[in-house]
Amino acid sequence: LAHHKGSVFGHLGENPQPTSEYFRNKLAIEWSELDQERFVFLEDEGATIGNVHLPASTYQRMRAAQAVLRLNVSFELRVQRLLTVYGPYGSEKLAEAVRQFSKASGEMQTKELLDHLSRGELQPVCEAALRNYDRMYAYHLKNQRNEHRVQDIQVSSLNSQEVAGMVLAAAASLEPAVPLQPAAVEDVDNQNELVVQEAHCYCGGHSVHVAGDPQSVSICHCSICRQLSGAPFIVSALFKSNRVSVTTPDGSDPVLLETTTSSRVRRQRCGKCFAPLFADLPGRRAVPLVLFTWEGGPPAAWQPKHHLHYDSRVMDIHDKLPKFRRHAGSSQWEDAVEQRNNT
């Protein structure tokens, strides 16, 4: 329905993707024809498939599934599968896909992968893609979900019919004991927080995962933010601390550089490329908006809501957002101008 297999190479061999609206309508028609008392099998991935978006209710129901089947397939077999599926498209097509993914994988890793492809070395590219996705899948699988709902299936074959039979057998053994109603999703404030966004630093050595929409998005003009970024202002999204995490491609501990800029703020950067990753505040974490990419710009919930420390600005910004002279809730710059004009 989505004309996409869900990965960086997922568009290869597919027709152009439909709009999200058309996709959702087709999905609703297909869903209406399903037996509501039998299992429906969905691939447990994110809320987007290429450039189309799942309906929020469908994604929420998927994340709250009472049974999750995890196929444990060896790394070598999965590399072989990728080479079989995507290898025939050749280095040039794969290189185009890798370039489109450069903002997420980092410039350094992208260059390495393109060098491999220029020499016709497809296997290292498939291996790198799997390592990146394994890290994301491991986080996604366990995020806000009880581990006891996950059942492992050991797979040692690339025969699709054989694997499908194993999945059906496992599901049949679970069906009598699995409630029809979805499980309650743990530690979730609202439906939006089921969606996890991922961003990467410049070198691709660290990934930042944020769950749900930010509590606030601010444009900060303070001298500290300007001096550390080399920009006239920065835009940051604020989350509860437990909604932000950092991972590495190989699962090792993150290597971060910390700068304490006040008694309340500790800023963290990638220890390799020095890109800013997040700032720790009491009970909150602020993540630079520039790390993230969206087709058509940030969603409405991620749009800036106000300016901070506008008195410290180095350039005027002509928009209709509130402009606080210092921190949020302080007097606004427009108020100060009006007071001076009245006197």
N, C-alpha and C positions, 0 to 999 in steps of 0.2 A: 504493500500500500504506500509506503514512504519512498520507495525506489532508492533505498540506501541501506547498506549493511551495518552502519553505525560506527565505523572506524575511520581513520584518516584516509584509508583507501576504499571506503565503503561505497563511494559513488561510481567506481570503475565498473563498466559493463552494465550500468543501469540507465534507464530513461531519466530525463530531467525530473527533479522533485516537484511535487505539487505544492500549492500553498498549504499552510497549516490548517486553514479553514476547510479546504477541500479534503485534506487528509482526515480531519476529525469527523467530517460527515461520512466518509467512506468507512471509517472505523466504527462509527455508530451503527451503520447498516449491517456490517459484518457481525458486530457484537449482538445485535438484536436477534440474530438467527442461531445463536449458541444455546445449548442446553444449560440453563442456569443452575442445575443441580450436579453438574459434572465439572471436573477440573478444566481450567483454561490455562494453557502454558504460555507464559510471556518471558522474554529474555530480560533478566534483571539488570537493566542499565539505567542511564539517566533519563531526564524528562525530555530530551531532544534526540531526534534521529536525523543526523545531518543538519538541515536547516528547518525541519518541521518540528512542532511541539506536540507532545501528548496532551490530552485534556487533563487538567489538574486532578479531577476525580479518578481517572484511570490510573494516573501515577500514584496517587495516594493509596488506592486499593492494592496496587502491586506492592508498594512498600510495606503494607500491613498484612501481606499474605501469611496465612497460618503455616504454610509449608514452602520451603525453599530447597531446591535440589541443586547441589553444587557438583559440577562435573570436574573431577580431578584428572587432568590429562597431562602427560609429561611435557616438559618444555620442548623437547626434541620433536615430538609428534605435532605439537602446535606450530612449530616453525615449518615443518614439512607441509602442514595444511595451508599455511599462508603462501608458501612458495607455489603450491599447486593451484590455489585460487587466483593469486594476484601476479605470479611470475609471468604468465603469458602476455600480460599487458606491456611488458618491457620496461627498461630503465627510464625512458623519457616520460611515460605516463606516471610512473611511480615518483619521479623527481618533481613533477608538477604538484602532486599531492603533498609531498614533503615540504615544498616551498609554502604551500597554503597553510601548513601547520607550524610554520617557523615561530610565530609569536607564542605558541604554547610550549614548544619543545626547547626554545632558546636558540640564539644565533650560532653558538659554537657547535651544539649537537647537530643542528641542521646542516652546517658546512661539512661535518664529518660524514653524515649520511649521503649528502650529494656527491662527495668524493668517492664513496663506495659505489654509488650508482653509475658514476662516470666511467668506472672500471668494469662495469657489468657485474658487480658483487652484490647480489640480491639478498643473500642469506644474512649478512650483518645488519641490513636494514630491517628485515623481518624480526630479527632477534631484538633489536633496539625498540621496535614498535611494541613487541610483546612485553618487554620489561616495563615500559611506560604504562601500558594498559593493565598489567598485573598489579602494579602499585595502586592504580585508581580503583580497580575492581575489588581489591582486598579492603580498601577503605569503604567503598560503597556498600559492600556486602554486609559489613558489621555495623555500619552507621545507623543508630537509632533502631536496632533490631536485636531481639534475643537470639543468642547463638544456638539455643536448643531447638529453634525452628528450622535450622539448616541441617540437611542430611547429605552426606557425601556419597558420590557414586564414582568408583574407580573405573576409569576408561583407558583401555590399552589398544584401541582400534580407531581408525579413521573411517570405518564403514558406517555411513549415516543410518542405515536401516538397523544395524546392530545396536548402535547407541540409542536410537529412538526406542527400541524394544526394552533396553535397560531402564530408560526413563519411565516408560509406561509401567513396567513391573514395579519400580520403586514407588510410583504414585499410587498404584493399586494397593500396595501394602499399607500406605498411609491413609487412604481415603476413608475407611471406616471410623478412624479416630480423629479426623481433622474437622473442626467445626466449619459450617458454611459461612458464618460471619467472620469478617476480617478481625485480626487482633488489634488491640489498642496500640498505637505507635508511641513509644516511650520518649519522654523528655522533649516533647514537641509543643510549642506554644500555639501554632496555627498551621494551616495547610501549607503555606508558602515555605515554612522551614523544613519541609521534606526535601526540597530541591537543594542539591549541593553544587556550588560553583567552584571551579578550579582555575587557578592561575599559576604562572611559572615565572621564575626570575630570568634574567637575560641569558645565563649560561645553561639553564635547564637543570641545575643541580638541586634546586628546591622547588617544591610545589606548595602553594597555599590553598587550603580547602576551607570554604565558608559555607555554613548551613543556613539556608533561609535568606530572607531579605534583611538588609541592614536596618538598625534602629534609627540611624540618621546618616546623612551624607553632607559633609561640610567642605567648603572652600576656605582654607586657612592662609592668612597673609602674614603670620607672625615671623619675626626675624629668624627664629631657629629653623622653622620649616624651610624658609627661603635659603638660608645658608647651607643647610644639609642637602637640599635638592638642586641648588643652582637655578631654580626657577622662580618666577615672580609670586607664585602661590602653588599649593598642592591641594588635591581633592582626595579626601579619605572617607571610607565607609566604616561606620562604627557598629560593632557586634558585641554580644555577650562573649566573654573570654572562652567559654566552652564551645562556642560555635566556630572557632577558628583553630585550625591545626596546620602543621607544616610537616611534609614528608620528603624523602629523597628517593631517587629512582631505584636504588638497590635495597631500600628498606633500612639503611643504616641511620644512626642518629644524625639529625641536622647539625651542620657546622655553621654557627651564627656568630656575628659580631654585634656586641651590644654597646649602645651609647646611651648613657643616662643624662637626659637634658633637664630634668627637674626631679623633685622628690616624688612626683606622681607619674612621670613618663619615662619609660625605657624603650628605646627604639632598636629593632633587630634588622640586620642586613645579612644577605648571603655572604658567607665567608670566602667565596671564590670570586664572584663577579661584583660583589658589594652592592647589588641592587637592594633597595628597601623592601622588606617583606611585611612587617607589621610593627605597631607600637603598642606596648602594654600600658594600660591605664588601670586604675582601681576597678576591677570587675569587668573591664571592657578591653577590646582590642580594636585598633584602628588599622585598616588595610588600605594601601594606596589604590585608588580606582584605576590608575594607569596600567596595573598588572593585568586587568581583565579585558577581554575583547568580546564584542557582540555584533551580530549582523544588524546593521541599522542603528547602532548606538545602544546605550544602556537602557534597560527597562525603566518604567516610570518609578518603581520603588528605589532605583539606584541613581536617580537624578539628584543633583545637589539641591539642598533645601535652604541653605543660608551661607553667608560669609562670616568668618570669625577674624578677630583682630584687624578689622578693616582700617583702623587708625594707623596701622603699621604698613599699609600697602605701599608698593612702589609704582603702581599704575592704577588708574580708575577702571572699574568694571561697570559697564552700563547694562544692567539687567534689573529685573523686578524682584530679586530675592532679598530677604531681610539682610541687612549689613550690620552686624553687631560690632561695636567699637572694640570690644575685648572678647571675652568668652560668651558662650550662648546664654541668653537671658540678660546680658548687660544692656546698657542703653544703645540705641541704634544710631548709626551715622546720620541717617536722614533727620532724626530728632535733633541731633547736635547742630546740623546745618540750619534747621528751622529756628532753633533757639538763638543762634548767632544773628540770623537775619532779623528776628524780632527785636533784638536789642540794638 
